[in-house]
C-alpha cells in the first residue's frame, strides 16, 4: 500500500541531460520514480524522483515536442529535509556548486542551497511552513 502524502504539488524541470540529472538527484538522496524514455535517443519524456520524506519532482528532457518545455537552468526547488547535514555531506561529495552555504535562519530553519549541473537551484532545509 502506498502511504506517500505528496499528491499536491510536483514541480517539473527541463534538462539537456535528464538521465544525468536523475543520477545526480539519486546521489543526493532521492529515490527513483517512473521513467518514460523517448525513442532510444536518451530523451526523457517524463520521469519522477521521489524524496524519502515526501514530495517528488518531475524531470524531463528539453525537446521542441513538449508543451512543458522550459529553458534549462531556470528552476528553483525547495526540499524539506529532516537531516540537512546528511544531504549537505552528499552534496559536497558530488562536488555540487554551493549557492548558499549551510546556515541557521532566524525563522528556525537550518539549510543550504546548491546548483545542479545545469544551473537549477536546489534548497534543502528543515523549514516546513
N, C-alpha and C positions, 0 to 999 in steps of 0.2 A: 504494500500500500504506500502511495506517495504522500508524505506528510509535509512537503515543502509549502512554504507560505509566501511564495514570490510571484503571485499572479497579477500584480497590479501594474508595474512599470518595467519595461525591458528596453533599455537604450540599445540602439543599433549603431555600429561604427563601420566605416568603409576602409578597406586596406588594399594596397597594391599586392601584398603577400599575406592573405588571410590565414593560410595554413601556418606560416611562421608566427603570426600573432597568436593563434590558438596555442602553439607550443610555449610562447612567452608567457601567456596567461596561466597555462598549466604549471609552469615553473614557479609562478608567484603564488600558487595555491588553489587556483580554480580547478573544477572538475569538468571533464568532457560532457557536453550535451550533444544534441543532434548535430549531424554534419551532412549537408546535402551538397555534393560537388557537381560541377558542370560536366562538360563533355570530355573529361580526361586531360584538360589543359591546365590543371591546377586552380581553376576558378572555383570559388566557394559561393554557391548561390544563396545558401542560408546555413547558419550554424548558431549554436548557443553554447556558452560557457557558464557553468553554474558555480556560484560562490557557496562554500560549505555552510556558512551561517544564514543562508537565504539570499535570494536575488540571483539574477542572471543578466548576461549581456549578449546581444546578437552581434556576430562578426561575419562580414561578407566581403567579397572581392569587389574592387572597383570595376565596373563594366558599364557600357553605354546602354545595355538592355534593361537595366533595373530602374524602376521609378523611385527607388530609395537611395540611389547613388548620391554621395556627398563627397566633397573634397577630402582626401586623406589628411590626417593630422589635425582635423578641426574639432575633435571631440574632447569633452571633459566628463569624467565619470567619478563619482564618489562612492566608495565601498565601505560599509560599516564593518568593522572587524572587532573581534574580542581580544586579539593579541597583536597589536600593531608592531611590536618589536620583532615577532617572528616573521611577519610579512616584510618588514624593513630589512631584516637579515637576508631574506630570499632576494629582495630587490638588489641589494648590494652584491650578492653572489652572481646575479645576472649582469652586473655592470650597468644597471639602469641609470639614466641621467636624472639626478636629483633636481627637481624644480623647487621644492620646499623641503628642507630637512626636518627630521623628527622634532616636534615641538609640543609643549603643553600649552593649550589655549586657555584664555581666561573664562571661557564658557564651559570648561570641564572636559574638553576632548584632548586626546593625545593622538597625533597622526603626522603624516608626511605626504608629499606628492612627488611622483616620478613621471617621466615621459616615456612612452613606449617607443619602439624603434622607428615608427612612422610619425611621431610627434604628438599623439594624443596624450592628454594629461590624465593620470590616474591618481586620485587622492584616496588614502586609506586612513581611517580614523575611528575612534570609539564613539563619536557623537552620532546618536540615532534619532535625533529630533526630540 
